[in-house]
Amino acid sequence: MSRQTKPLKVTLVKSLHGQRARIAASARGLGLRRVHQSVDVADTPENRGMIATAVHVLQVERTG
């Protein structure tokens, strides 16, 4: 059974410069490269984990 996941809009609101490597890697794994860049990602446990790691540099909105 396939479960539809609603997308999340994730925006990088602070620079990754000076952040720990794990935090920067999580943001980049979500597809974020520049400050104020936004991407839509699926609401999956894997993406939620990356968001939780870098929550202090991200803004997350539920879309759909």
C-alpha positions in Angstrom: 0.0 0.0 0.0 1.4 3.4 -1.0 1.0 6.2 1.4 0.9 9.7 -0.1 3.1 12.1 1.9 2.4 15.8 1.8 5.3 18.0 0.9 7.1 20.3 3.2 8.6 23.6 2.1 12.0 23.9 3.7 13.9 27.2 3.6 17.5 27.9 4.6 17.3 31.0 6.8 20.8 31.1 8.2 24.2 30.5 6.6 25.9 27.1 6.9 29.3 28.8 7.3 30.7 27.9 10.7 28.1 25.1 11.3 29.2 21.6 12.2 29.7 19.3 9.2 26.8 17.1 10.1 24.4 20.1 10.1 25.7 21.4 6.8 25.5 17.9 5.3 21.9 17.6 6.4 20.9 20.9 4.8 22.7 20.0 1.6 21.0 16.6 1.6 17.7 18.4 1.6 18.9 20.2 -1.5 19.6 23.6 0.1 22.7 25.5 -1.1 22.1 29.2 -0.5 20.5 31.3 2.2 16.8 32.0 1.4 16.6 29.1 -1.0 13.5 26.9 -0.7 12.8 23.4 -1.7 9.8 21.1 -1.4 10.6 17.7 0.1 8.4 14.7 1.0 7.3 14.4 4.6 9.3 11.1 5.3 11.1 10.0 8.5 14.4 10.4 6.7 13.7 14.0 5.7 12.3 14.7 9.2 15.6 13.5 10.7 17.7 15.8 8.5 15.3 18.7 9.3 15.6 17.9 13.1 19.4 18.0 12.8 19.5 21.5 11.2 16.3 22.9 12.7 18.0 26.1 14.0 19.0 27.2 10.4 15.8 26.1 8.7 12.2 27.3 8.4 9.7 24.5 7.7 6.1 25.0 6.3 3.6 22.3 5.5 2.2 22.7 2.0 -0.7 21.0 0.3 
